Amino acid sequence: MPIIAARHYHQGQLLRDLGPDDVIPDDCTDADFFWLGLFEPTPEELGGIAKRFGLHPLAVEDALKAKQLPKVEVYGDQLFVIAATGTLDGDTIQSGETAIFLGRHFAVTVRHGSARAHTEVRQRLETLPAKLAHGPDYVLYAILDFVIDGYFPVIDAIEDRLLLVEESVMDTPLDAHEIRHLYAQRHEIIRFQRIVGLMKDVAARLVGAADLPWIDDAVRPYFRDVWDHVQRAEFRLSGLREVAGSVVDTNSLLEQQRQGVITRQLAAWAAILAVPTAIAGIYGMNFEHMPELSWTFGYPFAIGLMGSICGLLYWRFRTIGWL
């Protein structure tokens, strides 16, 4: 059975762990609720949990399917939320999802593709019974906060890599492989930013919608904190997207500048070499009537003329920065 934890709480205190065959009592008070955590259950396994808690079949269908987008749905007196997770695997952002069923006396979470278990959240909340006494809606907040906090290590890692590339591009131009890698990284940022934007919509609805069942007014400020965290993650991703684009643009400008320098140098040397070539070509035509050919100082004069003009051109090109 993929149940990671199944626990019964009373007034925020852990009352007991639930076994696979334990029956959920019908006479729960407002101080009681159940928290079940599942990881990639089969349809049969989740179907058994759905019968025990009366989960809506459409929500169960969504919880079984991987690659669902973040959303908030209301099914009768139940609230269904899908939150997107993100982890960095090499250069790829691997996305997963956590489906949360929320009822009057229960919170059921179903994880897909996320290696970060909710054990840390559960243990922390069990040390804060006053917080846990709020009920399932506070569990929903804690899970969403945990999921979104997981975005920032991903963002930090990508930011560190992009900053290193941004610094190195000023000294060494990017090769074709590095440019392709940078474009792939930018694609990952855009895809992750789209998911974070949907999570922002989820948090906004949990803060502002008045028709959501089992979300008490006392807990709504906590969801506002979740919205703030998502907004900060989205803002940082926007900055990384701009950095990735600016690195490519900077590399292109620097490469054009380097090519311009080389072009000017080649043009300057071509102009200098054209002078002796032209003079030698004139004197090499072997016309019969060329007075300079019989002049004693004709050869030194031609060599001196070549050297003088070439030296003048070299000085001029050095002055204007071409050489």
C-alpha positions in Angstrom: 0.0 0.0 0.0 1.5 3.4 -1.0 0.3 5.1 2.2 3.3 6.9 3.6 1.4 8.1 6.7 -2.2 7.9 8.0 -2.9 9.7 11.3 -5.8 10.8 13.4 -5.5 14.1 15.2 -7.7 15.6 17.9 -7.3 19.3 18.8 -4.0 19.4 17.0 -2.6 16.4 18.9 -1.7 13.1 17.3 -4.2 10.6 18.6 -3.2 7.4 16.7 -1.8 6.0 13.5 -4.3 4.4 11.2 -3.9 0.9 9.9 -4.9 -0.2 6.4 -8.1 -1.8 7.8 -9.1 0.9 10.3 -12.6 2.3 9.9 -13.0 6.0 9.8 -15.6 6.8 12.5 -18.7 8.8 11.5 -19.0 10.6 14.9 -16.0 12.8 14.5 -16.1 16.1 16.3 -14.9 19.4 14.9 -11.7 18.9 16.8 -10.9 15.7 14.9 -9.4 15.2 11.5 -7.4 12.6 9.5 -4.3 13.2 7.4 -3.3 10.5 4.9 -0.3 10.8 2.6 0.0 8.5 -0.5 2.7 8.2 -3.1 1.8 7.1 -6.6 -1.1 4.8 -5.7 -2.7 2.4 -8.2 -6.4 3.0 -9.2 -7.4 0.2 -6.9 -5.4 1.5 -3.9 -6.7 5.1 -4.3 -10.2 3.7 -4.9 -10.2 2.1 -1.5 -9.3 5.5 0.1 -11.9 7.2 -2.0 -14.6 5.0 -0.6 -13.5 5.5 2.9 -13.6 9.3 2.6 -16.3 9.7 -0.1 -13.9 11.4 -2.6 -15.4 12.6 -5.8 -14.7 10.3 -8.8 -13.6 13.2 -11.1 -11.1 14.4 -8.5 -9.9 10.8 -8.0 -9.4 10.5 -11.8 -7.3 13.7 -11.8 -5.2 12.5 -8.8 -4.3 9.3 -10.6 -3.1 11.0 -13.7 0.4 12.4 -13.7 1.4 15.7 -15.4 -1.7 17.6 -14.2 -1.6 21.4 -14.2 -2.1 23.3 -10.9 -5.7 24.1 -10.2 -8.4 24.5 -7.5 -11.7 22.6 -7.9 -14.8 22.3 -5.7 -16.7 19.1 -5.7 -19.8 19.4 -3.4 -18.5 19.9 0.1 -15.0 18.9 -0.8 -12.0 21.0 -2.0 -9.5 19.6 -4.5 -6.2 21.2 -5.2 -3.3 20.2 -7.4 0.1 21.7 -6.7 3.1 21.4 -9.0 6.5 20.5 -7.6 9.9 21.1 -9.2 13.3 19.6 -8.8 16.5 20.1 -10.7 18.0 17.0 -12.4 21.1 18.0 -14.2 20.1 20.8 -16.5 16.4 19.7 -16.6 13.7 20.8 -14.2 11.7 17.7 -13.4 8.1 18.6 -12.5 5.7 16.5 -10.4 2.4 17.2 -8.7 0.7 16.8 -5.4 -3.1 16.4 -5.3 -4.8 17.4 -2.1 -8.3 16.4 -1.1 -9.8 18.5 1.6 -12.9 17.7 3.6 -14.4 18.7 6.9 -12.5 16.0 8.8 -9.7 14.9 6.4 -6.8 15.9 4.2 -5.6 13.3 1.7 -2.5 14.0 -0.3 -1.4 12.1 -3.4 2.2 12.6 -4.7 3.4 11.9 -8.2 7.0 12.4 -9.4 8.2 14.3 -6.4 11.0 12.8 -4.3 10.3 15.3 -1.4 8.1 13.5 1.0 5.9 15.4 3.4 7.4 13.8 6.5 9.3 17.0 7.3 6.0 19.0 7.2 4.1 16.4 9.3 6.8 16.3 11.9 7.0 20.0 12.2 3.3 20.5 12.5 3.0 17.8 15.1 5.3 20.0 17.3 2.9 22.9 16.8 -0.5 21.5 18.0 -2.0 25.0 18.2 -1.4 25.5 14.5 -2.5 22.0 13.6 -5.7 22.5 15.6 -6.9 24.8 12.8 -7.7 21.6 10.9 -7.2 20.3 7.3 -7.1 23.8 5.8 -3.9 24.5 7.8 -2.5 21.2 6.5 -3.3 22.4 3.0 -1.4 25.7 3.6 1.6 23.8 5.1 1.9 21.5 2.1 1.6 24.3 -0.4 4.2 26.3 1.5 6.5 23.3 1.5 6.0 22.7 -2.3 6.8 26.4 -3.1 9.8 26.5 -0.8 11.2 23.7 -3.0 11.2 26.0 -6.0 13.9 28.3 -4.6 16.8 25.7 -4.5 16.1 25.1 -8.2 16.1 28.8 -8.9 19.3 29.4 -6.9 21.1 26.6 -8.8 20.1 27.9 -12.2 21.0 31.5 -11.2 24.5 30.4 -10.1 25.1 28.7 -13.4 23.8 31.6 -15.5 25.9 34.1 -13.5 29.1 32.0 -14.2 28.3 32.0 -17.9 27.6 35.7 -17.9 31.0 36.4 -16.3 32.9 34.1 -18.6 31.3 35.4 -21.8 33.1 38.7 -21.4 36.5 36.9 -21.8 35.7 33.9 -23.9 33.1 33.7 -26.6 30.5 30.9 -26.4 30.8 28.0 -28.8 27.9 26.4 -30.6 27.5 23.7 -27.9 27.3 26.3 -25.1 24.8 28.4 -27.0 22.6 25.4 -27.6 22.8 24.6 -23.9 21.9 28.1 -22.9 18.9 28.1 -25.2 17.8 24.8 -23.6 18.2 26.3 -20.1 16.1 29.3 -21.1 13.4 26.9 -22.4 13.4 25.1 -19.0 13.1 28.5 -17.2 10.1 29.5 -19.4 8.4 26.2 -18.9 8.9 26.4 -15.1 7.8 30.0 -15.0 4.5 28.9 -16.7 3.9 26.4 -13.9 4.8 28.9 -11.2 2.3 31.3 -12.7 -0.5 28.7 -12.4 0.5 28.1 -8.8 0.2 31.9 -8.3 -3.4 31.6 -9.6 -4.1 28.8 -7.2 -2.8 30.8 -4.2 -4.8 33.8 -5.3 -8.0 31.9 -5.4 -7.4 30.3 -2.0 -6.8 33.9 -0.6 -9.8 35.6 -2.3 -12.5 33.1 -3.1 -15.3 33.0 -0.6 -17.0 29.9 -2.0 -14.3 27.4 -1.1 -15.4 24.9 1.5 -13.5 24.3 4.8 -11.1 27.3 4.3 -11.6 29.3 7.5 -11.0 33.1 7.6 -8.4 32.5 10.3 -6.3 30.5 7.8 -6.7 32.8 4.8 -3.8 35.1 5.8 -1.5 32.0 5.6 -2.4 31.5 2.0 -1.6 35.1 1.3 1.9 34.3 2.5 2.0 31.4 0.0 1.0 33.9 -2.7 3.8 36.2 -1.7 6.3 33.3 -2.0 5.0 32.3 -5.4 5.2 35.9 -6.6 8.8 36.1 -5.5 9.6 32.9 -7.3 7.9 34.1 -10.5 9.8 37.4 -10.3 13.2 35.7 -9.9 12.4 33.4 -12.9 11.5 36.4 -15.0 15.0 37.8 -14.1 16.7 34.6 -15.0 14.9 34.5 -18.3 16.2 38.0 -19.1 19.7 37.0 -18.0 19.7 34.0 -20.3 18.6 36.1 -23.2 21.0 38.9 -22.4 24.0 36.5 -22.3 23.2 35.4 -25.8 22.8 39.0 -27.0 26.0 40.0 -25.3 27.9 37.1 -26.8 26.6 38.1 -30.2 27.6 41.7 -29.8 31.1 40.8 -28.5 31.5 38.4 -31.4 30.6 41.1 -33.9 33.0 43.5 -32.2 35.8 40.9 -32.4 35.0 40.3 -36.1 35.0 44.0 -36.7 38.5 44.4 -35.2 39.8 41.5 -37.3 38.2 43.0 -40.4 39.8 46.4 -39.8 43.2 44.8 -39.3 42.9 42.8 -42.4 41.8 45.9 -44.4 44.7 47.9 -43.0 47.3 45.3 -43.9 45.8 44.8 -47.3 46.1 48.6 -47.9 49.7 48.6 -46.8 50.6 45.6 -49.0 48.8 47.1 -52.0 51.4 49.9 -52.2 54.5 47.7 -53.0 52.4 45.5 -55.1 51.2 48.4 -57.2 54.7 50.0 -57.6 56.4 46.6 -58.3 53.6 45.9 -60.9 54.2 49.2 -62.7 58.0 48.7 -62.9 57.5 45.1 -63.9 55.7 45.8 -67.1 59.0 46.1 -69.1 58.0 49.0 -71.3 60.8 50.0 -73.6 60.7 53.8 -72.7 60.9 53.9 -68.9 63.6 56.4 -67.9 63.8 55.0 -64.3 65.1 51.7 -65.6 68.3 53.3 -66.8 68.6 55.7 -63.9 71.4 54.8 -61.4 69.2 55.5 -58.3 66.0 54.1 -59.8 66.1 50.9 -57.7 66.8 52.6 -54.3 64.2 55.2 -55.2 61.5 52.6 -55.8 62.4 50.7 -52.6 62.4 54.0 -50.6 59.1 55.0 -52.1 57.5 51.7 -51.1 58.9 51.9 -47.6 57.9 55.5 -47.1 54.3 55.0 -48.2 53.9 51.8 -46.3 55.3 53.4 -43.1 53.0 56.4 -43.5 50.0 54.1 -43.9 51.1 52.0 -40.9 51.4 55.1 -38.7 48.0 56.3 -39.8 46.3 53.0 -39.1 47.9 52.8 -35.7 46.7 56.3 -34.9 43.1 55.5 -35.6 43.2 52.2 -33.8 43.0 49.8 -36.7 46.4 48.2 -35.9 
